[in-house]
Amino acid sequence: MKRFVLIPAILLGMAGCVPQRLMEETKAKADACDKELTALKKSCAESEAKFAELKAQSEKDAKALNGLQKDTSITGASYRNLTGKYDKLNALNEQLMARLEKLMAGSEKDNAKLTGDLQFTQEQLLKKQDELNGLEMRLKKQQAELEALSAELKKREARVAELEDILKKKDQAAADLKKKMSDALFSFENKGLTITQKNGKVYVSMDESLLFASGKTAVEPKGVEALKHVAKVLEKEVDINVMVEGHTDDVPMKGAGEIKDNWDLSVMRATSVTKIILGGTTIDPKRITSAGRGEFFPLDPAKTPEARKKNRRTEIILTPKLDELLKVLGTN
């Protein structure tokens, strides 16, 4: 960053225009903006973690459902096998009853043996009947569990599908917004302005050369023109939150007026950009947050003039609102 020696009259005028309280309020707002950004990032991270958890649970439930289906199939086969044995024993019982009636006139020994055989057969029949009843109850219980698990699995699959649909809509909204910004700022792209999309957000990055004279906080006319184009898009896109971040290089400021260091410069530049975006528009100021980042978030950490030029920038970060996603996660 270039150094300037300010004449005493300008220093006195600038010191008189911006009271110390404004500086303190600006820094306080910057701190609040940082906290809000941190909370939003944390919320996004928790949303993505919750989404991953639901998906993992859905896969686990699918495996459990498959295992239960196999158990049910085995139980059903056992039930059919036991039914066949029961039918055979019942037929044998009928045959023995017929023989008993036929041989009633026979010897007591034969009758006693036949009676014993009949009694044993009946006991076996009752035992098989009990086993059959127990197996039938177990089968019904497993079927009920299977139905409940199937219903829960369908419910989880529906919720995962809903979350995936919302995330796709959010990414599509960001892509649509990037296109609208690119169309609106076509004449400025690659002339100190770039537009990128990442992590569901759109970043409009403006070099210092497009917006500000070195060490100044007043936006140049060509920068004002670009910001007016940005404001027109934001005026129509009411479901977009805006973060304006000022960034400097790592060369320390040595000012004696209202701008004492890079923190002051980055905060004032972000505020200047925000005021131009809001000026003469219907944009709700609650949607916009201004923050100064100083030299602590460089794009290029090298200590070269080219790297420092790249780092002196203002970023307008556009985020589609996550209300729909947070509402779905809140029902979990």
Secondary structure, DSSP 8 states (H G I E B T S, - for coil): -------HHHHHHHHHHS-HHHHHHHHHHHHHHHHHHHHHHHHHHHHHHHHHHHHHHHHHHHHHHHHHHHHHHHHHHHHHHHHHHHHHHHHHHHHHHHHHHHHTTS-HHHHHHHHHHHHHHHHHHHHHHHHHHHHHHHHHHHHHHHHHHHHHHHHHHHHHHHHHHHHHHHHHHHHHHHHHHHHHTTTTBTTTEEEEEETTEEEEEEEHHHHB-TT--SB-HHHHHHHHHHHHHHHH-TTEEEEEEEE--SS----SSS--SHHHHHHHHHHHHHHHHHTTS---GGGEEEEE-TTSS-S----SHHHHHHHSEEEEEEEE--HHHHHHHHT-
